[in-house]
Amino acid sequence: MFQDYTDNNDFKQWATDMQADMLSAICIVTFGSTDVSVLYPDQGEEPNWQWLIDVFGQSRLWDELLVHIDTDTMMTRLGYHWVSEEEEA
């Protein structure tokens, strides 16, 4: 699911969702009780998600993200929407 999230959202959205402290060149993200400094990607560059995955693992990144945002917001971030009974019929 973390891969789906990163496919649909940019680094700035992730940092915002993680309630990171955004400084000039880095953002500080809290994983549990550990603060981690993450460099912003260069202009026009993709973020280095693989570094975060290698260090923390996709499961932990996903779990930490779920701590910070609610289910409805996550559904939107993943590109899903709720379907009413009328829409199903």
C-alpha positions, 0 to 999 in steps of 0.5 A, spaced: 500 500 500 505 504 501 507 503 493 500 505 491 501 512 496 507 514 493 505 513 486 499 517 487 502 523 492 509 527 491 514 528 497 511 534 499 504 531 500 507 525 504 511 530 509 505 534 510 501 527 512 507 525 516 506 532 520 513 533 518 517 539 521 519 543 514 525 546 514 529 550 508 533 543 505 530 538 510 524 535 513 524 532 520 519 526 520 518 522 527 517 515 526 515 512 533 520 516 538 525 517 533 526 524 529 529 523 522 532 528 517 530 527 510 532 531 504 527 534 500 528 532 493 532 537 488 527 541 483 524 536 478 527 530 481 523 524 484 524 523 492 528 517 494 523 513 497 528 507 496 532 510 501 526 510 506 524 503 504 531 500 505 532 504 512 525 503 515 521 498 511 515 499 507 510 496 512 513 501 518 513 507 513 505 505 511 504 504 519 507 511 521 503 514 515 496 511 518 498 514 525 498 521 522 492 520 517 485 518 517 481 512 513 477 517 509 483 521 507 488 515 506 482 513 501 483 519 497 490 519 497 490 512 494 485 515 489 479 511 491 472 514 493 466 511 496 461 508 492 454 509 494 448 503 494 445 507 488 452 508 484 453 500 485 446 499 482 
